[in-house]
C-alpha cells in the first residue's frame, strides 16, 4: 500500500497536467536534499545519448485555488484533479532528457513492456523537485515513509519506491522531495543544467501556472527521423506541414487557471521566412477547425466534449512577433456549463432511481402502487407524500394532516420542508406519467418498456397531486431539439436517455402500460 501511495504521490500529479510529464515515471527515485550525491547505476551510454532539453514548472497550490477548478468541484460530482490528494505539493519543477535519436527512444519504450515503467534504462530521463507547504497530511506522509525499511547509501537513507526494480526513495526534511531517473544522481544545488536554449525559453516565458519549455534544436534529428518514417503512412500534405517543425528552434507551452483556462503555445523560428511558413500552417488548421468543428480533437480534460472543443476552436488566435509564432486559446464558460449540467444530470438520475426503489418498496408493503387514489390520504395530496416513510422521512410524513388538501394552511406550511430527492424551493419537476395501473402486474407492456417518471417535466408543488398526462408527455418529447435527450425512468428501475431522433410511435408506446 505504501509503495502505491508513493508512486501516486510523486508521479501522478504531473501526469494530470501534461501528458509529457507522464514520461517522468520511468525509474523514479526520491532522495533527501543537501546530502552527498547518491551513487547511480546508470547505463554506460546514457549520458552521451540523452540531452536535457525540457524544463517545466507547475504551480499546483495556486491552481487548486482557481475559480475554474472550484466551479468543477462545487457539486462534488466532478472533483478537481487535486481534491483527493492528501499531499498536494505547492510547486513542482524539473527537467526531462530525451534521446538524441528516435531509435533509442523506440527501443527503450518497447523494453518497458518487459521491464516495467520503473526500468533503470528508461526511454526518457527526468529530475523533479516538489516543494510542500506545512500540513498534517505531509507530516503523516513523511512519518509513513520513514517507518518503511530503508537502505543507507552514501549517508542518505533511501526507501524502495518499487522493490521489483530497486528504485530508491527518501523524504526531505524541509518539505521538499526530489525524484530522478538513473541518468542523474542527487544534486544538492538543485536541478541539473538543461540546454542553454531550454533555459532561455523557460526564463522568457510569461509567469504561468504551468510552463514547459522545449529545446527543439536538440530534437531536430529525432524529428527528421520520425517524419521520414511517417512518409507513405500519412498524406503528403500533412508530412510537408510536419516538416515545418524542423525549422522550429524552441517551443514553449503555458497555461493559466482563473475563471477560465488560458492556453499558450510559442514557437521560436530561425528566420522571418520560417516564421511566415509556420504562421501560415497554424492559421490553415485553425481555419479548418473553425469551419468544421467536428474535425477538432476532443480536448483532453474531464467532461470536455464537443462544446468544450467548439469553445476552444472559437477562441484560437495565431500571430507572429519577431522570430516567434504565438498561438492562444481559452476554455471557460462552455466547459464549466458542461460540468455543471453533467453534475445535475447525475443527481437527477440518482433521484429517479431512489424514487423507483421507494415505489417498489411501497408496492411490496401495500400490494399496490402509490399513484392512484389513496384511501389513507386526501385525493389532492401527491404520491410523494405517501413515499416519505420509505425515504427515511417518517417524521415529516407524521406532520401532514392527511385528511386535508395539499394547499390547506396546515399542509401548505410543509412545502418548504421538501426532501432534496424531489427538487428545491418546494417545487418539483419529477413527475409520474399518469395511467390506470394500480399494481405492477397490470403493466403488460413490460416494466422495462414502460416509462414511470420523466425528469425535467412541468414544475409543480411537490405535495400536489398534479402529474404528466399522456398529451403533456408527448409534447415534451416533440419539443426536444436535435441532439437533445429526455431523461426517463422505467417501471423496472432502469434510467434511460431517449434521444430526440427516436421514432414518435416508439416513444408513445413507452407511455402505455398495457399492450
C-alpha positions as CSV (number, residue, x, y, z in Angstrom):
1,X,0.0,0.0,0.0
2,X,2.8,2.4,0.9
3,X,4.6,1.8,-2.4
4,X,1.4,2.5,-4.3
5,X,0.9,5.7,-2.4
6,X,4.4,6.9,-3.1
7,X,4.2,6.2,-6.8
8,X,0.9,8.1,-7.0
9,X,2.3,11.0,-4.9
10,X,5.5,11.5,-6.9
11,X,4.4,10.7,-10.4
12,X,0.6,11.0,-11.0
13,X,0.3,14.7,-10.3
14,X,2.5,15.8,-13.1
15,X,0.7,13.4,-15.4
16,X,-2.7,15.1,-14.7
17,X,-1.4,18.4,-16.0
18,X,0.6,17.4,-19.1
19,X,0.9,14.1,-20.8
20,X,4.6,14.8,-21.5
21,X,5.3,14.7,-17.8
22,X,3.9,11.2,-17.7
23,X,7.2,10.1,-19.2
24,X,8.8,11.1,-15.9
25,X,7.6,8.0,-14.3
26,X,10.3,5.7,-15.5
27,X,12.9,4.7,-12.9
28,X,11.6,7.1,-10.3
29,X,13.8,7.9,-7.3
30,X,13.1,10.1,-4.3
31,X,16.1,11.3,-2.3
32,X,16.9,13.8,0.5
33,X,18.1,17.3,-0.2
34,X,21.5,18.8,0.8
35,X,23.2,15.5,1.2
36,X,26.1,13.9,-0.7
37,X,25.2,12.6,-4.2
38,X,23.8,9.1,-4.2
39,X,25.6,6.6,-6.4
40,X,23.7,5.9,-9.7
41,X,23.6,2.7,-11.6
42,X,23.3,4.3,-15.0
43,X,23.9,2.6,-18.3
44,X,27.2,3.5,-19.8
45,X,25.8,5.0,-23.0
46,X,23.1,7.2,-21.4
47,X,25.0,10.5,-20.7
48,X,26.1,10.7,-24.4
49,X,22.8,9.5,-25.8
50,X,20.4,11.9,-23.9
51,X,20.1,15.7,-23.9
52,X,18.4,17.6,-21.0
53,X,16.3,19.6,-23.3
54,X,12.9,20.2,-21.5
55,X,12.2,22.3,-18.4
56,X,8.8,22.6,-16.7
57,X,7.2,24.1,-13.6
58,X,3.7,23.6,-12.2
59,X,2.1,25.8,-9.5
60,X,-0.2,23.2,-8.0
61,X,-1.2,25.1,-4.9
62,X,-2.1,28.3,-6.9
63,X,-4.0,26.2,-9.5
64,X,-6.0,24.4,-6.8
65,X,-7.5,27.7,-5.6
66,X,-8.5,28.9,-9.1
67,X,-12.3,29.6,-9.6
68,X,-12.0,27.4,-12.7
69,X,-11.4,24.3,-10.5
70,X,-13.8,25.4,-7.8
71,X,-16.6,25.5,-10.4
72,X,-15.7,21.9,-11.2
73,X,-15.9,20.8,-7.6
74,X,-18.9,22.8,-6.5
75,X,-21.3,19.9,-6.9
76,X,-18.9,17.2,-5.5
77,X,-19.6,15.0,-8.5
78,X,-16.6,16.2,-10.6
79,X,-13.7,16.9,-8.1
80,X,-10.7,18.9,-9.2
81,X,-7.6,17.0,-10.0
82,X,-6.4,17.9,-6.5
83,X,-9.4,17.2,-4.3
84,X,-8.4,13.7,-3.5
85,X,-4.7,14.4,-3.0
86,X,-3.8,14.4,0.7
87,X,-0.2,15.5,0.0
88,X,-0.7,18.3,-2.5
89,X,2.7,19.9,-3.4
90,X,3.0,23.7,-3.6
91,X,5.1,23.6,-6.7
92,X,6.7,21.0,-8.9
93,X,9.6,21.8,-11.2
94,X,12.1,19.7,-13.1
95,X,13.8,18.7,-16.3
96,X,13.4,16.0,-18.9
97,X,16.1,14.4,-21.0
98,X,15.2,12.9,-24.4
99,X,17.4,10.7,-26.5
100,X,19.3,12.2,-29.5
101,X,17.8,9.7,-31.9
102,X,14.5,8.1,-32.4
103,X,15.9,4.5,-32.5
104,X,16.9,4.6,-28.8
105,X,13.6,6.1,-27.8
106,X,11.7,3.3,-29.6
107,X,13.9,0.6,-28.3
108,X,13.7,1.8,-24.7
109,X,9.9,2.3,-25.0
110,X,9.4,-1.2,-26.3
111,X,11.6,-2.6,-23.5
112,X,9.2,-1.2,-20.9
113,X,6.7,-3.9,-21.7
114,X,9.2,-6.4,-20.2
115,X,11.0,-4.3,-17.6
116,X,8.0,-2.1,-16.5
117,X,7.8,1.7,-16.3
118,X,10.4,1.8,-13.4
119,X,13.2,0.3,-15.5
120,X,16.7,1.6,-14.8
121,X,17.0,2.0,-18.6
122,X,14.1,4.4,-19.3
123,X,13.1,5.9,-22.6
124,X,13.1,9.4,-21.1
125,X,15.1,10.6,-18.1
126,X,13.9,13.1,-15.6
127,X,14.8,15.1,-12.4
128,X,11.9,16.6,-10.4
129,X,11.7,18.7,-7.2
130,X,8.5,19.0,-5.3
131,X,8.0,21.6,-2.6
132,X,5.3,21.2,0.0
133,X,3.6,23.7,2.4
134,X,3.4,22.7,6.0
135,X,0.4,20.4,6.5
136,X,-0.7,17.5,8.7
137,X,-1.1,15.4,5.6
138,X,2.5,15.9,4.6
139,X,3.7,15.1,8.1
140,X,1.8,11.9,8.0
141,X,3.3,11.0,4.7
142,X,6.8,11.7,5.9
143,X,6.2,9.6,9.0
144,X,4.8,6.7,6.9
145,X,7.8,6.7,4.6
146,X,10.4,6.8,7.4
147,X,8.8,3.8,9.1
148,X,9.4,1.7,6.0
149,X,12.5,-0.5,5.6
150,X,15.3,1.7,4.2
151,X,18.8,1.5,2.9
152,X,21.8,3.7,3.7
153,X,23.6,4.9,0.5
154,X,26.4,7.5,0.8
155,X,25.0,8.6,4.1
156,X,21.4,9.0,2.8
157,X,18.5,6.9,3.9
158,X,16.7,5.5,0.9
159,X,13.3,3.8,0.8
160,X,12.2,1.5,-2.0
161,X,9.6,3.0,-4.3
162,X,9.4,-0.1,-6.4
163,X,11.0,-3.2,-4.8
164,X,11.0,-5.1,-8.1
165,X,13.3,-2.6,-9.7
166,X,15.0,-1.3,-6.5
167,X,14.3,2.4,-7.2
168,X,15.3,4.4,-4.0
169,X,13.1,7.0,-2.2
170,X,13.6,9.4,0.7
171,X,11.7,12.4,2.2
172,X,13.4,15.8,2.5
173,X,13.4,17.4,6.0
174,X,12.5,20.8,4.6
175,X,9.3,19.6,2.9
176,X,11.0,19.1,-0.4
177,X,11.1,15.8,-2.3
178,X,13.3,15.0,-5.2
179,X,12.7,12.4,-7.9
180,X,15.3,11.4,-10.5
181,X,16.0,8.6,-13.0
182,X,19.2,6.8,-13.5
183,X,20.8,9.4,-15.7
184,X,21.2,11.7,-12.7
185,X,22.4,11.5,-9.1
186,X,21.3,13.8,-6.3
187,X,22.3,17.4,-7.0
188,X,22.5,19.4,-3.7
189,X,22.3,22.7,-5.7
190,X,19.1,21.8,-7.4
191,X,18.1,20.9,-10.9
192,X,20.6,19.6,-13.4
193,X,21.5,22.1,-16.1
194,X,19.3,22.0,-19.1
195,X,20.5,23.2,-22.5
196,X,21.1,26.9,-22.8
197,X,18.2,27.2,-25.3
198,X,15.7,25.4,-23.0
199,X,16.8,27.5,-20.0
200,X,16.4,30.7,-22.0
201,X,13.0,29.8,-23.3
202,X,11.9,28.9,-19.8
203,X,13.1,32.2,-18.3
204,X,11.4,34.2,-21.1
205,X,8.0,32.5,-20.7
206,X,5.3,34.6,-19.1
207,X,4.6,33.8,-15.4
208,X,2.0,31.0,-15.6
209,X,0.6,28.2,-13.5
210,X,2.1,25.7,-15.9
211,X,5.2,26.2,-18.1
212,X,7.1,23.7,-20.3
213,X,10.0,24.9,-22.5
214,X,11.4,22.6,-25.1
215,X,14.8,22.9,-26.9
216,X,13.6,21.8,-30.4
217,X,17.0,22.2,-32.0
218,X,18.4,19.4,-29.9
219,X,15.4,17.2,-31.1
220,X,15.9,18.1,-34.8
221,X,17.5,14.7,-35.7
222,X,14.7,12.8,-33.9
223,X,12.0,14.9,-35.6
224,X,13.5,14.3,-39.0
225,X,13.7,10.6,-38.4
226,X,10.1,10.5,-37.3
227,X,8.9,12.4,-40.3
228,X,10.9,10.2,-42.6
229,X,9.3,7.1,-41.1
230,X,5.8,8.7,-41.5
231,X,6.2,9.2,-45.2
232,X,3.8,6.9,-47.1
233,X,1.7,6.3,-44.0
234,X,0.4,9.9,-43.8
235,X,-1.0,12.3,-46.5
236,X,1.8,14.1,-48.3
237,X,0.4,17.5,-47.4
238,X,0.4,16.6,-43.7
239,X,4.0,15.3,-44.0
240,X,5.0,18.6,-45.6
241,X,3.4,20.5,-42.7
242,X,5.2,18.4,-40.2
243,X,8.5,19.2,-41.9
244,X,8.0,22.8,-40.8
245,X,8.8,21.6,-37.3
246,X,12.4,21.2,-38.5
247,X,12.7,24.9,-38.6
248,X,11.5,25.5,-35.1
249,X,14.3,26.1,-32.6
250,X,12.2,26.3,-29.4
251,X,8.7,25.6,-28.2
252,X,7.0,26.9,-25.0
253,X,3.7,25.7,-23.6
254,X,2.0,27.5,-20.8
255,X,-1.4,27.6,-19.1
256,X,-3.1,29.8,-16.5
257,X,-6.2,28.9,-14.4
258,X,-8.5,31.6,-13.2
259,X,-12.2,31.9,-14.2
260,X,-11.1,30.1,-17.4
261,X,-8.2,28.0,-18.6
262,X,-6.0,30.2,-20.8
263,X,-3.6,28.3,-23.1
264,X,-0.5,29.4,-24.9
265,X,1.9,27.9,-27.4
266,X,5.0,29.9,-28.6
267,X,7.2,28.6,-31.5
268,X,10.7,30.2,-31.9
269,X,11.8,30.1,-35.5
270,X,15.2,30.6,-37.2
271,X,14.3,33.5,-39.5
272,X,11.4,35.5,-40.9
273,X,10.8,33.1,-43.7
274,X,10.3,30.2,-41.3
275,X,8.0,32.4,-39.1
276,X,5.7,33.1,-42.1
277,X,5.6,29.4,-43.0
278,X,4.7,28.3,-39.5
279,X,2.1,31.0,-39.1
280,X,0.5,30.1,-42.5
281,X,0.3,26.4,-41.4
282,X,-1.1,27.3,-38.0
283,X,-3.7,29.6,-39.5
284,X,-4.7,27.0,-42.0
285,X,-5.6,24.4,-39.3
286,X,-7.3,27.0,-37.1
287,X,-9.5,28.0,-40.1
288,X,-10.2,24.3,-40.9
289,X,-11.3,23.6,-37.3
290,X,-13.5,26.7,-37.2
291,X,-15.2,25.7,-40.5
292,X,-15.5,22.0,-39.4
293,X,-15.6,21.9,-35.6
294,X,-16.2,18.1,-35.7
295,X,-12.6,17.7,-37.0
296,X,-11.2,19.2,-33.8
297,X,-9.9,16.5,-31.5
298,X,-11.8,16.4,-28.2
299,X,-9.9,18.5,-25.6
300,X,-8.3,16.1,-23.0
301,X,-10.0,17.4,-19.9
302,X,-12.7,15.8,-17.7
303,X,-16.1,16.5,-19.2
304,X,-14.6,18.1,-22.3
305,X,-16.7,17.0,-25.2
306,X,-17.9,18.8,-28.3
307,X,-19.0,22.1,-26.5
308,X,-15.5,22.5,-25.0
309,X,-13.7,21.8,-28.3
310,X,-16.0,24.2,-30.1
311,X,-15.2,26.9,-27.5
312,X,-11.5,26.3,-27.8
313,X,-11.6,26.4,-31.6
314,X,-13.6,29.7,-31.5
315,X,-11.0,31.3,-29.2
316,X,-7.9,30.2,-31.2
317,X,-5.7,33.0,-32.5
318,X,-2.3,33.0,-34.2
319,X,0.1,35.8,-34.8
320,X,3.8,36.5,-35.3
321,X,6.1,38.6,-33.2
322,X,9.7,38.9,-34.4
323,X,11.0,35.3,-34.7
324,X,8.1,33.9,-32.7
325,X,4.7,32.5,-33.7
326,X,2.2,32.8,-30.8
327,X,-1.0,30.7,-30.6
328,X,-3.6,31.4,-27.9
329,X,-6.8,29.8,-26.8
330,X,-9.1,29.5,-23.8
331,X,-11.7,27.3,-22.3
332,X,-14.2,28.6,-19.8
333,X,-18.0,29.0,-19.9
334,X,-18.8,26.0,-22.1
335,X,-16.6,23.7,-20.1
336,X,-17.9,24.8,-16.7
337,X,-21.5,24.6,-18.0
338,X,-20.9,21.1,-19.3
339,X,-19.6,20.1,-15.9
340,X,-22.5,21.6,-14.1
341,X,-25.0,20.1,-16.4
342,X,-23.5,16.7,-16.1
343,X,-23.5,17.0,-12.3
344,X,-27.1,18.0,-12.4
345,X,-27.9,15.0,-14.7
346,X,-26.2,12.6,-12.2
347,X,-28.3,14.0,-9.4
348,X,-31.5,13.6,-11.5
349,X,-30.6,10.0,-12.3
350,X,-29.8,9.1,-8.7
351,X,-33.0,10.8,-7.5
352,X,-35.2,8.9,-10.0
353,X,-33.6,5.6,-9.1
354,X,-34.3,6.3,-5.4
355,X,-37.9,7.1,-6.1
356,X,-38.3,3.9,-8.1
357,X,-36.8,1.9,-5.2
358,X,-39.2,3.6,-2.8
359,X,-42.1,2.9,-5.2
360,X,-41.3,-0.8,-5.3
361,X,-40.9,-1.0,-1.6
362,X,-44.4,0.7,-1.3
363,X,-45.8,-1.9,-3.7
364,X,-44.3,-4.7,-1.6
365,X,-45.7,-3.3,1.6
366,X,-49.2,-2.3,0.5
367,X,-49.8,-4.5,-2.5
368,X,-50.4,-1.6,-4.9
369,X,-48.6,1.4,-6.5
370,X,-48.8,4.7,-4.7
371,X,-50.0,6.8,-7.6
372,X,-53.8,6.3,-7.8
373,X,-56.4,7.3,-5.2
374,X,-55.1,6.5,-1.8
375,X,-57.9,5.9,0.8
376,X,-55.5,6.9,3.6
377,X,-55.0,10.5,2.4
378,X,-56.8,13.4,0.7
379,X,-57.1,13.0,-3.1
380,X,-55.2,16.2,-3.8
381,X,-52.1,15.1,-1.9
382,X,-49.3,13.7,-4.1
383,X,-48.0,10.1,-4.1
384,X,-44.7,11.8,-3.0
385,X,-46.2,12.3,0.5
386,X,-47.1,8.6,0.6
387,X,-43.4,7.7,-0.1
388,X,-42.0,9.8,2.7
389,X,-41.7,6.9,5.2
390,X,-39.9,4.9,2.6
391,X,-37.2,7.5,2.0
392,X,-36.3,8.0,5.7
393,X,-38.7,10.9,6.1
394,X,-41.2,9.3,8.5
395,X,-41.1,12.3,10.9
396,X,-42.1,14.7,8.0
397,X,-44.9,12.3,7.0
398,X,-46.3,12.4,10.5
399,X,-46.5,16.3,10.3
400,X,-49.0,16.1,7.5
401,X,-52.8,16.2,8.1
402,X,-53.6,13.5,5.5
403,X,-57.3,14.4,5.7
404,X,-56.7,17.9,4.4
405,X,-55.9,19.0,0.8
406,X,-52.3,19.8,-0.2
407,X,-52.9,23.6,0.0
408,X,-54.7,23.8,3.3
409,X,-53.0,26.2,5.7
410,X,-51.6,23.3,7.7
411,X,-50.2,21.3,4.8
412,X,-49.0,24.3,2.8
413,X,-46.7,25.2,5.6
414,X,-44.8,22.0,4.9
415,X,-43.9,22.9,1.3
416,X,-40.5,24.3,2.4
417,X,-39.6,21.0,4.1
418,X,-39.4,19.2,0.8
419,X,-36.7,16.5,0.7
420,X,-33.9,17.2,-1.8
421,X,-34.8,14.0,-3.6
422,X,-37.8,15.8,-5.1
423,X,-36.3,19.2,-6.0
424,X,-35.8,22.6,-4.5
425,X,-37.8,25.6,-3.3
426,X,-40.9,23.5,-2.7
427,X,-41.3,22.7,-6.4
428,X,-40.5,19.5,-8.3
429,X,-40.2,18.5,-12.0
430,X,-40.0,14.8,-11.2
431,X,-43.4,13.7,-12.4
432,X,-45.2,10.4,-12.9
433,X,-46.7,9.6,-16.3
434,X,-50.4,9.1,-15.5
435,X,-52.1,5.8,-16.2
436,X,-54.7,3.5,-14.8
437,X,-52.4,0.8,-13.5
438,X,-52.6,0.0,-9.8
439,X,-50.2,-3.0,-9.5
440,X,-47.1,-3.9,-11.4
441,X,-48.8,-6.9,-12.9
442,X,-51.1,-4.5,-14.7
443,X,-48.1,-3.4,-16.9
444,X,-48.5,-5.9,-19.7
445,X,-46.2,-3.9,-22.0
446,X,-43.3,-4.9,-19.7
447,X,-41.9,-2.9,-16.8
448,X,-38.6,-2.4,-18.7
449,X,-40.5,-0.9,-21.7
450,X,-42.9,1.4,-19.8
451,X,-42.0,4.9,-18.6
452,X,-42.8,5.7,-15.0
453,X,-41.1,9.1,-14.3
454,X,-39.9,11.8,-16.6
455,X,-37.3,14.3,-15.3
456,X,-37.4,18.0,-16.3
457,X,-41.2,18.0,-16.8
458,X,-43.6,20.7,-15.6
459,X,-42.8,22.2,-12.2
460,X,-45.5,21.6,-9.6
461,X,-45.7,21.9,-5.8
462,X,-44.2,18.6,-4.5
463,X,-47.2,17.8,-2.3
464,X,-49.8,18.4,-5.1
465,X,-51.4,15.6,-7.0
466,X,-50.5,17.0,-10.4
467,X,-48.6,14.8,-12.8
468,X,-48.0,14.3,-16.5
469,X,-50.8,13.4,-18.8
470,X,-50.2,11.4,-21.9
471,X,-50.6,14.6,-24.0
472,X,-48.1,16.5,-21.9
473,X,-45.5,13.8,-22.1
474,X,-45.8,13.6,-25.9
475,X,-45.5,17.4,-26.1
476,X,-42.3,17.3,-24.0
477,X,-40.8,14.8,-26.3
478,X,-41.7,16.6,-29.5
479,X,-40.3,19.8,-28.1
480,X,-36.8,18.3,-28.0
481,X,-34.2,19.9,-30.3
482,X,-32.0,17.7,-32.5
483,X,-29.3,16.1,-30.3
484,X,-31.2,16.6,-27.0
485,X,-32.4,13.7,-24.8
486,X,-35.2,13.1,-22.4
487,X,-34.3,11.5,-19.0
488,X,-36.9,8.9,-18.1
489,X,-37.1,6.1,-15.5
490,X,-38.8,2.8,-16.5
491,X,-41.0,0.8,-14.1
492,X,-38.3,-1.8,-13.7
493,X,-36.0,0.9,-12.1
494,X,-33.7,1.5,-15.1
495,X,-33.0,5.0,-16.2
496,X,-32.8,5.8,-19.9
497,X,-32.0,8.7,-22.2
498,X,-34.5,9.0,-25.0
499,X,-32.9,10.9,-28.0
500,X,-34.9,13.4,-29.9
501,X,-34.4,11.3,-33.0
502,X,-36.4,8.4,-31.6
503,X,-39.4,7.5,-33.7
504,X,-42.6,9.2,-32.4
505,X,-44.6,6.0,-32.3
506,X,-41.8,4.2,-30.5
507,X,-41.8,6.8,-27.7
508,X,-45.6,6.8,-27.4
509,X,-45.6,3.0,-26.9
510,X,-43.3,3.6,-23.9
511,X,-46.0,5.7,-22.3
512,X,-48.7,3.0,-22.5
513,X,-48.5,0.3,-19.8
514,X,-50.9,-2.1,-21.5
515,X,-50.1,-3.5,-24.9
